[in-house]
Amino acid sequence: MKKITAYLGLVGLMFVNTLSAQEIKLQEKYTAHNKGKFFVSWGGNRESYTKSDITFKGADYNFTLYDVQANDKPKGWHVDYINPGRMTIPQTNFRMGYFISDHYSIALGLDHMKYVMAQDRVADINGYYPNKGTYGETVIGNPNQVLLTEKFLKYEHTDGLNYINTEFSRHDDISKLFRIGNTDKIQINLTEGVGVGVLYPKTNTTLLGKDRHDDFHVSGYGTSLKAGLNVTFFKHFYIQGELKGGYINMQDIRTTVSAADRASQDFFFFQRIIAIGGIFKV
């Protein structure tokens, strides 16, 4: 009888423990763990660039322009960001990724930036090119400078400065700092990451009156660091703001229809990104 009582007691204890574990599991919030979740986001950006030395080489020319300035080409708040037929026209960011643990993720992304050389500025030059002085580029009194007229040189990565990259990121829930109790309704996360990738621009160049090369081309590589703030609503939807900086080195830029014509440059960039996205388990 004692053995039967002890056995029933053990079974009862196991049953109670199982119910307790299930209750704890039911009470655990969806946002408590990230491992195994996928995420995807879409957004827009603004960027800034450092000055750059750009070298142009061809069969009958070889020259370098120094400290060339460039800007982005913003579209502002526009329906094109969500228009399926025109989504690639503005400056945009796409990213999809997977959480390999609760705090770390890997992702593949496309930063569609735009790089526009500042036109009609004076730049120092070293080298040679044909028909000198016929493009309205001459700076009187200084043969070592040129005026960057559109006839002499128009130089843009506007379709665009495409940085295809993979990122490794860390994510930390900081909701407690904002006294948020139920993270399944709203959760605030801090994220930091490092990325590396290739540049795949479609460069719009009018150089010395030559016809431009109008196609995408792998031109170099880039590296980047980022930090951001993520606000997730109702477990699955989020808005994320990021600051992202990096280095771009392009040593093989196609400029004209001639395969002999190339440009090269390197510079640093700084992006400000706002994106919306979703996070889910499959």
N, C-alpha and C positions, 0 to 999 in steps of 0.2 A: 504493500500500500504506500509506503514511504517513497519507493522508487517511482511509482506512478505519479504521485503528487509532485515529486521533484521534476519529473519529465514534463508534466503539464505546466509547471511553473516556468521551465526553460523555454517551452514553446510559446507561452504567453509573453515572456520577456522579448523573445525574438520578434513576435508579431508587433508588439508595442514599438520596438526600435525601428522596424520597417515602416510603420505608419509615421513615426516621427521624421524619418529620413525623407519620406515622400512629401510630408507637409513642408519641411524645410526647402525641398526642391521646388515645390509649388510656390512658395513664398519668394524664392530667389528671382530677382528681376532679370528680364531679358538682356538688359544693358550691362549686367554684372560681368559678363564675359564676352570677348570678341573672337576668340579662336574659332576658325572655321567659317567666318562670315566673309561675304563678298561685298564690295562697294564699287560704285560708279558715280562719276561726277562730270558736270559740264559748267563752264563759266567763261568769264571774260577777264582781260588783263590790260594794264597799262605798263609800259616799260621805259627805262632810261638806259642810255649807253655811254660808255666812256669814249673819248676821242680815239681814232684808230689810224694807223698808217696802212695805206692800201697800195699794193703793187700790182701793176698791169703789165702783162707780157704778151707779145705776139711776134709774128714773123718780121715785122719792120718797126717795132717799138718796144721799149722797156723803160718804164718810169714808175716812181713812187710818189704818192701824195702823202703829206705828213699832217698828223693831228686833224683828220677830217671829222667833222661833227655830223651826228645823225640823230633823228628823232623817230618816234613811233608814228602810227597813223590811226588815231582813235576814231571810232564811229559813234561814241556816246551811247546813250540809252536808245536802243533800236530794236525793232521787231525781227531783224535779221538774225539775232542771237537764238531765236526759237523757230525761225522759218526753215523747214527742212531743206528747201531748195537753195537757201542762201546762207546757211549756217557757217560755211567755211570762209565767208567774206570778211567778217569782223576779226578782231584779235581775240582768239579763244583758247581755252584749255580743256582737254579731255583726259580723264584718267579712270582706269579700272584696276582694282587690286584685290588682294586676299590677305586676311589676317592669319599668319602662321603661328601666332600666340596671342594672348590677351593684349599684349602691349606692342607687338611688332607686326608690320605689314610689308608686303612687296607689291609694287604696282608698275603698270606700263602706262605711259602718258604721251600726249602730243601737246606741246606748247606752240601754238600758232601765233608767233609774234610778227611784227612788221618793222622793217628797218629802212629808213629813208634818209639818204645823204642830204645834208643841208645845201640847197642850191644857191648859186650866185654869191658864194663866199670866196674869199681869197685863201689859197693854201700854198704852202711851200712845196716845191717839186724838185726832183732830181732824176735825170734820165733824158731820153730822147723819144720823139714821135714824129711822124711825117706831117707835112703841110702846117708846120708851126706858124701860129699867128692868124690862121684862117677860120678859127672857131669862135672869135670874139673873146678869147681867153687871155690875151696879152695884158700884163700889168705894166704900165709905162714906168720905166725907171728901175724895174726889178725883174731881171730875166729868170730869177730863181723862184718866182711865184707865178701862179695862174689864177684866173677867175673861173670858178666852176660853173660855166654857162651850160645850159642844157644841150647846146650844139656840140660842146667839147665832151661833156660827160654827164649823163643821168644815171644814177646808180641806186637801185632799190632792191631789197628783198621783201617784196610786198605780197607774194602769194605762196609762202611768205618766208620768214625766217623760222623754218620748221625744226624745232628741237624735239626729236623723238627719243624718249628717255625712259629708263627704268629707275625706280626709287625704292629705297629702303628707309622706312620711317618708324618712329616710336610714337605711341599714343598714351596719354595719361588723363584719367578722369579727374577733373578739378572741381566737380560740382559742389563739393562740401565747402569750398571757399566762398561760394555764393549762397550757401545755406539751402541748397536744393535737396529735398529728401527723396522724392520719387523720380529717379532718373529715367524711368520708362516713359515719363511725360516730357521731361526736358533734361538734357544732359550736356555738360560743357566739357570739352576735351582740349588739351594742349597737345600739339603735334610738332615734331621736328623730323627732318629727313635729309638724306643725301642722295644725289642722282648723278647718272652718267648716261650719255647717249650720243647720237649722231645728228648732224645738221643736213637737212634735205630741202634746200631752198629752191624756189623758182625765181631766179633773179631777172629783174627788168633793168637792162643796161643799154643805154645808147652811148657808144664809145667811138669817137672820131668818125662819126657818120656811118658806122658799120651796122648791119642788120643784127638785131639781138638774138640770143639763144633763148628760145621760149619753151623750156622744158624743165622738169624737176631733175635734180642732180645731187648725189651724195657729195658734200663739199668739205666735210671735216667732222669735228667732234666737240662736245661740250661737257662741262661738269657743273654741278649746282648744289647749293645748300638752301634749305627753307625752314621757316617756322610759321605756325599758323594756329588759329583758334577755330574749333569746330563746335557748333551748336546743333545737337540732334533732337528732333521732335518726334514724340510718339513712336520711339524705338527704331523707326525705319527711314526717316527723312532728315536731311541736314543742310545747313548752310555753312560754308567755310571760307574764312579769309586767310590769305597767306602773303607773306613777304618772302621773295625768292631771289637769290643772287647767284651769279655764276660767271664762268669763263667760257668763251667761244673761240675756237681756232679753226679757221677755214683756209686751207692751203690749195684748194682745187675748185675754184668758183668758175663756172662757165659764164662767159660774157657775150660772145657773138656766135654767129653760125659757124665760124671757123674753129675747128678743133684745136688749132694752135693758140687761140686766144684764151688766156686765163687771168684770173685775179686771185689775190690772197690777202688775208687780213686776220687780225685777232683783236679781241676787246672783251671787256667785262659788261655784264648787263644786270639790271635790277628790275624785278617784276613785282607788281601789286595785283593780286588775284582775288576775285570773288566768285565762288562756285556754289552750285546747288547739287545735291546728290541723294543717293539712296544706299542703305546698307541692309543686307538680308542674308539669311541662310538658305541654301538650296537643299 
